[in-house]
């Protein structure tokens, strides 16, 4: 499952990875006027699980400035490979459909908010 924020109400929705697809991910990133922060993670990854509540807090804090999406690299392995994800967790910031920056490793909420600025 991939969590995608509803652009209208900002509710996190779980979408099966096969329904999202790479094209839909690309379209979501390209068509979202606000920056998009993608968390590439895996369920077996301890640091990914430890960072999850911090990601949620940062998403709540920045809900008016950015959209947040979680990408399970186990379920979306083609997308992760195409994005060059070599370590998890990896955060990627997109603006206007283009990657602006990325960071690998778990971040706390305050550091994530600062990184996203």
C-alpha positions as CSV (number, residue, x, y, z in Angstrom):
1,X,0.0,0.0,0.0
2,X,1.1,3.5,-0.8
3,X,-0.2,6.4,1.3
4,X,-1.3,9.4,-0.8
5,X,-2.6,12.7,0.6
6,X,-5.9,13.8,-0.8
7,X,-5.3,17.2,-2.5
8,X,-8.6,18.5,-1.4
9,X,-8.9,17.5,2.3
10,X,-5.3,16.3,3.0
11,X,-6.5,13.0,4.4
12,X,-4.0,10.2,4.0
13,X,-5.5,7.5,1.8
14,X,-4.0,4.0,1.3
15,X,-3.9,3.1,-2.3
16,X,-2.7,-0.4,-3.5
17,X,0.6,0.1,-5.2
18,X,-0.6,-1.6,-8.4
19,X,-3.3,1.0,-8.7
20,X,-0.9,3.9,-8.2
21,X,1.6,2.8,-10.7
22,X,4.6,4.9,-11.9
23,X,2.6,7.0,-14.3
24,X,0.2,7.9,-11.6
25,X,3.0,8.8,-9.2
26,X,4.6,10.9,-11.9
27,X,1.3,12.6,-12.6
28,X,0.6,13.2,-8.9
29,X,4.1,14.8,-8.4
30,X,3.9,16.8,-11.6
31,X,0.3,18.1,-11.1
32,X,0.5,19.0,-7.5
33,X,1.1,22.7,-7.2
34,X,2.6,22.4,-3.7
35,X,6.0,20.6,-3.2
36,X,5.7,16.9,-2.7
37,X,7.8,15.0,-0.2
38,X,8.1,11.3,-0.8
39,X,9.2,8.9,1.8
40,X,10.7,5.7,0.2
41,X,10.5,3.0,2.9
42,X,10.0,-0.7,3.5
43,X,8.0,-2.4,6.3
44,X,11.0,-4.5,7.4
45,X,13.2,-1.4,7.9
46,X,13.7,-0.4,11.6
47,X,14.7,3.2,10.9
48,X,11.8,3.5,8.5
49,X,9.3,2.4,11.2
50,X,11.0,4.7,13.7
51,X,10.8,7.7,11.4
52,X,7.1,7.1,10.5
53,X,5.5,9.0,13.4
54,X,8.0,11.9,12.7
55,X,7.0,11.9,9.1
56,X,3.3,12.1,10.1
57,X,4.0,15.0,12.5
58,X,6.0,16.9,9.8
59,X,3.1,16.3,7.3
60,X,0.6,17.7,9.8
61,X,2.8,20.7,10.5
62,X,3.4,21.4,6.8
63,X,0.0,20.5,5.5
64,X,-0.5,23.9,4.0
65,X,3.0,24.1,2.4
66,X,3.5,20.6,1.0
67,X,2.0,17.2,0.2
68,X,3.4,14.0,1.7
69,X,3.4,10.5,0.2
70,X,4.9,7.2,1.4
71,X,6.2,4.8,-1.1
72,X,6.7,1.2,0.0
73,X,9.8,0.1,-2.0
74,X,8.8,-3.6,-1.6
75,X,5.5,-3.0,-3.5
76,X,6.8,-0.3,-5.9
77,X,10.2,-1.7,-6.6
78,X,10.2,-0.5,-10.2
79,X,9.5,3.1,-9.1
80,X,12.2,2.8,-6.4
81,X,14.7,1.5,-8.9
82,X,13.9,4.2,-11.5
83,X,14.2,6.9,-8.7
84,X,17.7,5.5,-7.8
85,X,16.7,4.6,-4.3
86,X,19.7,2.8,-2.8
87,X,19.1,3.2,0.9
88,X,16.0,3.5,3.0
89,X,14.4,5.6,4.3
90,X,15.1,8.1,1.6
91,X,13.1,11.4,1.4
92,X,12.8,13.1,-2.0
93,X,11.5,16.6,-2.4
94,X,9.7,17.4,-5.7
95,X,8.7,20.8,-7.0
96,X,6.9,21.2,-10.3
97,X,7.4,17.5,-11.0
98,X,11.2,17.7,-10.7
99,X,13.4,16.3,-7.9
100,X,14.9,19.2,-6.0
101,X,16.7,17.4,-3.3
102,X,16.9,14.1,-1.3
103,X,18.3,12.8,1.9
104,X,18.8,9.2,3.2
105,X,18.4,8.2,6.8
106,X,15.8,8.6,9.5
107,X,15.0,12.2,10.4
108,X,13.0,13.5,13.4
109,X,10.1,15.8,12.7
110,X,11.9,19.1,13.4
111,X,14.8,18.1,11.2
112,X,12.4,17.0,8.4
113,X,10.5,20.3,8.6
114,X,13.8,22.2,8.4
115,X,15.0,20.0,5.5
116,X,11.8,20.6,3.6
117,X,12.1,24.4,3.8
